[in-house]
């Protein structure tokens, strides 16, 4: 069969909207085997590693996957919680809170609270994008908003979500209408949520000498080829600094998670932290605006490795500010973002009498269900 089976159809069912939020993903466990499966999927994506497959696959399967999972698993084990992967835990909570907030808005607009169910998917690992789309289809959704949780657009993150959505929908007979959020780096709600999150932390722990805003890195080549990620990171950092009222000498932008020998976006976070330590900075705080959920890159790379680099170089206090996670202002901003992108689709469902007539007409024509 060319197409996947369709969910059971009822002619009087209410056609719903659907929201699919997508995060990067995480291994299922802090073990070498689980990390190997995750890395194999992640590093096989041609948007993530833009090296010809004939050259890259021998490196990936001959050098990286036999060795790297063990060291990565130890890093995951250092940040794993009793509930599992931090990224997965926060993502599940974000989905639940977003669904609740959208449900409340639906009621205020005279719509059923479940008119726009929210599903969570991971680009790599589980729950997959395919399974998330299928759950929405089974719920009767005919219009789907795809909302990747990547504030800044990059071909190696945002575009891979689009690829996966398109690949799965190419297999279904009844493809839903789609809307796709390609980023929200300068969204006012997101920026204000970031600033409020930092301010909340400072209210409890005092202010630093310098705030470092660390974003995930990408190869410099991506910028040269037209990827807007670098510019959007700088825009976010400037907006957050302005919202916080910071002078130019009170904040710094940097890029972390460098991999391989090629040049990546600069300045590198590790070098910035070491330099601030060498300069005997009394206290620095690091925040990661590009991550909406705490994960390996924020908790281990910044919270553990970054702290060690700063302190060993001679720095004073080091504070890693948590990501947005379930901050109320962030959930409200996420709901606003989803609501704005659902505008035009938020029409009331047919009245019960109209649905009864639709069902009667369908049965008169010989339809079942």
Number of C-alpha atoms within 10 A of each C-alpha: 5 8 11 13 11 12 13 10 11 13 18 18 17 19 17 22 24 27 27 22 23 25 24 20 21 24 23 16 15 22 18 21 16 18 22 21 16 19 21 17 12 19 18 16 14 14 17 16 14 15 11 9 14 8 9 16 15 11 12 17 13 11 11 16 19 12 13 15 22 18 12 18 19 14 19 25 16 14 19 18 11 6 8 15 23 21 21 25 16 19 25 15 14 22 22 14 19 26 20 17 17 23 20 15 16 19 13 11 13 11 17 17 18 18 22 26 23 24 24 26 26 23 25 25 19 18 16 17 27 18 16 22 24 19 19 23 23 13 21 23 22 17 21 25 22 24 25 27 23 21 24 25 23 23 17 18 19 25 16 20 25 18 12 16 19 14 13 16 17 14 14 15 12 15 15 19 11 14 14 16 19 19 18 21 23 19 16 14 19 26 24 19 22 26 22 20 21 22 15 13 16 14 9 8 10 9 16 19 13 19 23 21 23 27 26 21 20 24 18 15 14 18 16 9 8 11 17 15 24 22 14 19 25 17 15 23 26 19 20 24 20 14 14 15 11 14 9 11 9 14 19 18 21 24 23 24 16 18 11 7 7 9 12 20 20 18 15 19 26 21 17 21 26 21 17 21 25 16 12 15 20 15 18 24 20 28 23 27 26 21 24 24 23 23 23 21 19 26 22 18 18 25 19 16 14 25 24 17 21 26 19 13 16 17 23 15 16 21 19 20 21 22 22 26 20 18 17 14 18 23 21 19 20 23 20 17 18 20 18 9 16 18 9 8 12 15 10 14 16 14 9 12 10 12 16 15 13 16 19 15 13 16 13 10 9 8 12 11 11
